[in-house]
Amino acid sequence: MALFSNPVQLILAVPMISAAVLAILPGYKLSSRINVLACLVTFLAAFSLFFIAPPAPGTYLLIDELNIVFIVLNTFVGFTASTFSASYIAHELETGRLTPIYLRFYHAMYQVMMFGMNLALTTNNIGLMWVAVEIATLSTVLMVGIYRTHEALEAAWKYFILGSVGIALALFGTILVYLSAQPVLGEGPPAMIWTNLQANAARFDPALLNLAFIFLLLGYGTKVGLAPLHAWLPDAHAEGPTPISAVLSGLLLNVALYAVLRFKMLMSANPGALDPGPMMIAMGLVSLIFAALMLYRRRDIKRLFAYSSIEHMGIIVFAFGIGGPLANFAGLLHMVMHSLTKSAIFFSVGHIAQIKGTQKISEIRGLTQSHPVLGWGLAAGVLAIAGMPPFGVFMSEFLVVSTTFDRQPILALLLVLGLLLAFGALLLRLTGFIFGEPTGSLKPSEASYVPLIAHMSLVLMAGVYLPGPMVAWFQAVARLLG
């Protein structure tokens, strides 16, 4: 047990060991339970970081106030998505869309993906973080194409190509950061360790840092799903298994965002470097307004919420670009609320699409009459993600808008325009889902509603009351971001 005395070791070891076990385990029911159990153990290990002193930074691992936010959120949504996945994938096996061999592969890749994301969030080495993001990307590429249909393979291929371009740009940016640090910290690993970089960033060559951040923002921005680098995201959501859609929107986008924020902190610590804020503001606003307009033209329910994810990642990047304690606080809160709400929406959408046998919005009607829990759950999720009170998304969007009005009134008008466009599109779709005569199959759902209810309960509670310790914690992280 001494080997796993450090929670960070469990956070990394459990997914890695579970992936190896699940790759050789033949039984579906047992493998799905092991997948859920592994995610639960990983989440409990991550949650324990709130109650113990973080281990001292090492050559390869780092735990601080910033990445605890991401780690706990990552492992929690990973656990609830695995619970949802168990019932969802069982239906895919029954209908013949997946075979037992593919299910074995799916569960193993799920844990590989969790390992890659956890490693990216906990590593103290910029090179290892790049490798970890690539591991998470490749594992999700394989899961997106798991149905082996023409559309699924095309979506996986597009994801692979665009993701590879993005990761190549991020690699070049990482190399430039290393080159800027090398004259100060020397060759080898010391010039790739986050804590060393942060402590000495003021002495780095600002010209190299400026160029590096452009490549890093474009590279990791591809993974975040920012326009115009977003083209892989709608296809990946529409053609892959819905649990992976929940993980993509709720987790993987955040992991890439975390990398951008780490490098933004380096830029802020160098007085000669450019302010990264305007670049982030521009990409955030473009993503928000573009995605809001595209919401009106979607005919596929999963593509609809994929564009909603692009919209909200735009809001988050915009908030961090504005910067300052309140905007950073709002960006962190919005990231958490979006992850919880969007994954809950996909939990509901996944089972609805299975029951109805379609993802076409025009063929999904009257859900509150035919399937009340799923219908009202989707309605609550859509209202929440549209920014309606009293949900937590309303609070975070209100904070983003208010701090922007205080500091950049013109930008605030563009921000509000994008929010109103998205609000109108989502409410327009919501009326069709809720009202009208039920269409398609009316058979009862055999889904587990626990993940959906748990997520929406947390989002509702956050909109009504944020506990004092959580506020203090978010404030500390916001100050850390500068």
Secondary structure, DSSP 8 states (H G I E B T S, - for coil): -GGG-SHHHHHHHHHHHHHHHHHH---HHHHHHHHHHHHHHHHHHHHGGGTS------SSB---HHHHHHHHHHHHHHHHHHHHHHHHHHHHHHTTSS-HHHHHHHHHHHHHHHHHHHHHHHBSBHHHHHHHHHHHHHHHHHHHTTT--HHHHHHHHHHHHHHHHHHHHHHHHHHHHHHHHHHHH-SSGGGGBHHHHHHHGGGS-HHHHHHHHHHHHHHHHHHHT-TTS-THHHHHHHHS-HHHHHHIIIIIHHHHHHHHHHHHHHHHT-TTS--SHHHHHHHHHHHHHHHHHHGGG--BHHHHHHHHHHHHHHHHHHHHHH-SHHHHHHHHHHHHHHHHHHHHHHHHHHHHHHHHT--BGGG---HHHHSHHHHHHHHHHHHHHTT-TTSHHHHHHHHHHHHHHHH-HHHHHHHHHHHHHHHHHHHHHHHHHHSS---S---------HHHHHHHHHHHHHHH---HHHHHHHHHHHHHH-
